[in-house]
Amino acid sequence: MTSSSAPSSSTPSAASARPPRVGLFCTCLVDTIRPSVGFAAAKLLEDAGCEVDVPRQTCCGQPAFNSGDRATARALAEQAIAAFESFDYVVVPSGSCAGMMKAHYPELFAGEPDGMIRAERFSAKVFELTSFLVDVLGVTKVAARYEGTVTYHDSCSGLRELKVKDQPRALLASVEGLTLTEMADADTCCGFGGTFCVKYPDISDAIVGKKAANTVASGADTLLAGDLGCLMNMAGKLQRQGHDIAVRHVAEVLAGMGDAPAIGIAGKTPGTKG
């Protein structure tokens, strides 16, 4: 994907000779469940002046890594590094996958000097989407409107591995019509945890039950986050309890795509055929 429009945001000091070449890592869940998040991420990056491409890709390797299958995780890391190595930056609309690629890829090549150097060089250019927009490109506002009161969930990996907290909130503050109200314990786990919710369903359900209660108590009509896994988990719990709270990925709202059906709501997802 490329864009010929001028950037709509403020960027770091000196203009470069060419726009940053960004490889967009869409993630498995976005690709199979919510492709509109990928389109929203691409739009935000292009609006910020980037040249965006989506190379052939597969899983980041996190499920295998968390399950102790380091051989499979390493093989998937090798694929990702090879696919994205030529880009200036690798941007991910997920703190979880970005955390895996940035924080854990190098350790998969421990004891292999060449592999370690290559993995470290790659990991250094991996960024979660909102962090990249704010911390690297210096974006201060987006051209979007969303009528409603939203609350925000901080996903574990994004917050603890990548320090993503203020960035999405800073961008949301520029969205016309949007009011952000913080829920209690916004920075606590939602209970998803990838394979955790499968291995320990009762514990996971208890945790997401608390998150749902805090979401409802916030008074918000929309729940936002930066990880689709967390969003699916929380949307499912809220809907099973009968709450009419829309659940969306933050990228969709920031890109002005907040009129699509919310997560878990029947309807055509933007960017899909049919």
Buried (B, 14 or more C-beta within 10 A) or exposed (E): BEBEEEBBBEBEEEEEEEBBEBBBBBBBBBBEBBBBBBBBBBBBBBBBBBBBBBBEBEBBBBBBBBEEBBEBBBBBBBBBBEBBBEBBBBBBBBBBBBBBBBBBBBBBBEEEEEBBEBBEEBBEBBBBBBBBBBBBBEBBBBEBEBEBBBBBBBBBBBBBBBEBBEBBBBBBEBBEEBBBEEBEEBEBBBBBBBEBBEEBEEEBBEBBBBBBBBBBEBEBBBBBBBBBBBBBBBBBBBBEEEBEBBBBBBBBBBBBBBEBBBBBEEEEBBBEEE
